[in-house]
Amino acid sequence: MNATDGMMVLLHERATVPIEIGGADLIGTGRIGTDRIGTDRIETKPIDTNPIEAVRVPCEDSATTLPGMAKAVLAGLRQRGWAGEWILVGLGDRPGALAQALALEMLGCDLPVRSVAAVPDAALPAWAPQAQEPAAVERLRAACEAWTAPEPTLLPTQRCAAHERDVATWVASAAAAPRLRPPPPATQSIPLKNGGPLRAPVFCIPGAGASVVSLLDLAQAAHPQASMFGMQPRGLDGIAPPCTTVETAAASILAQALQAAPQGPIRLVGHSFGGWIAFAVALMLRQLGRTVASVDLLDSRPPTADPAMAECDELDVLVRWVELVQLSSERPLGIDAAGLRPLPASARMQLVHRRMAEVGLMPAQSDPASMLGALRMFAACLRTSYQPAGVYDGVLRVVHMPDPELDAEGNDREALQMHAGWLRHAPRVQLIRGGGNHMTGIRGRHAHALAERLGLGD
């Protein structure tokens, strides 16, 4: 193995790295943050000809969840300009969990992760936090407790034995471990309706954690000669890591759209979070000089670049999932954060699954684990912030769907705020009023009415 094969990242939470690397202590007194690396930069030493970067965690930022901390670490690492594979090692129970979160973040960006390894606290020298650091230690501890570790099928992880006598040698062996299987393409193109060559093809992107089936009614309401493609982001199967950036999914859709339509105009439709992806694809197409016939964002809130807005733990994710389920079924599930909070993660899933089965949204005999893929995708979307790479100069149509919790005045206010927010990224925004709610507005009669308003049936 040569130095270009992999960069080893050692994650730890101590004043110094707790193991000797290459016969010398690798000192790490600083943290990599999203805003600076500067004087806190940690010394890099080679091991078996592989460069090493030691990163003390948590980062000096506002992240309170493990995925948020992983995003901050990745932002700092990417400033290094490394273009090879990554070997991630967590030195300690909590850094080990963060190493897994970092791996999922990297794989979600289509970055090459060679291997992931974790060393338990029991295999390392005893350690006690310094008196001035309890807040940082507590923040990392709380983040780990609120996070559910990925299944081995999703992220195979090497685990050092608690009685290992030579941890440094074991860590060095992580560099020679078999490579992780690279994830499949970020999106898959699924034909929703075959049309003819005389109409611009329509590429439809579902919302957070949703299947392209959610847009089937809208596709069927389109003109018989319109080809409709559903662009399914990966991860719904619970095996592939979901995308963790808008740009990753957009780049994949762009390539498939250009292959399906090498010339002529293209139409884009995105629902909810899928609207961000559709907007990013539109910017990429315009940059290539392609004609974008229409960009329709269905109840998609304006983008935010603030990582703090995307900070949500497992309980937050599940509560927001329940809210969408209730909108879809138009029936209350009788579940709230207060009722879910005292339950362990498995019991929470069982409760939500049982209530979904009761309203007909899940088969009664299905396994609650069957929800994991969709939930993980949903969580990845919620935790994603997005700053458009430019201003879209074409017509952008934004569809606002009523919130049943608001009165007419509240919905009007929300619609105008949505319009104003998108105006910052596209000066030619048209606001369209949809029917139903965030989930039912793309189904049944509401889908047919929406297709008419968007001109998909013409």
C-alpha angles and dihedrals in degrees: 000000000000132000093267093060099079148346111224114216116199112200116198139153102214134099088250132022105270097225136052115249122200093350094304137082112259103218118213118176100149139063130230110236136180094253107041145009100175119123093359092065111135120232116258121217131178123247118189086344092303118120116238131210118192115203124190113214149251098043121234096259139092098270114133100173129067094241089050091051090048091054090051093050091048092050089056094045093050089060086068090069094227112168101182135077125304126230109195122200126178114204103205137014096282097039087049090058090047090051088059092048089049091050092052090049091051094045088048088059091048091249114152112253112187099188145339124218135177131200115199122229089246091065093052132072114277114270140181124196117252115257093248094054107060093110093057092044092049091048091055092043092052091047091053093048091052094050129085114220116234120255117257090247089061098041120009107210129192111226124201116224116251090234095050108137099194105043093164092059090046090052090049089054089059088074090061096048119120112276120260113251108261114243120256120256113305092245138020123214112228119183110234095178133359116226139165136281096254097074130063111258116245121223112202124198120195127221129263112314092352132128124235085248086079088070096045095101091053090049092051090050091057124096113292090240094051116104110220121198123190112213106208115197112220125257103062090111091060091234104081118062111251121241113270099194133051090226094058093057092040094053090052093049091047092057093048093045091053090049093049093042109026090171140015132043125323130207124210130200124181128179120210108315087007086068090068090053092047090051092051090050090050091054091050092049092050090050088056091050094248121148113249106201094192143347114203121185113195112210091326116158118225115272122266126202093192109111090200089065089060096051109117130144128214093276092050090051094050094046092051089046089054090051091056092046090054091050090050096048094033086221129104117247094203092235128125139162093266091057094045099043099077093046124092116246095261093051091049091054092047092051094049091045092051093050091047090052090051091058093044099253094115130033109258092232096047124114118252086226088069087075094059098088094051092043092050090050090047091051093049090053094047090051094051122099121195135202112184113235092228147343119289110228097192129083113289118195116204118193118205116203119199121259107224090211091064131068123232093274092049092050091049090053092048092049092052091048090052090050092048092048094054091046087073089065102031121027093199100062120155118198117217125187115227132193135238115024137291091293106026094044090082096047138079119335091356090058091052092049090047092051089055093049091050094046092239091133096051 
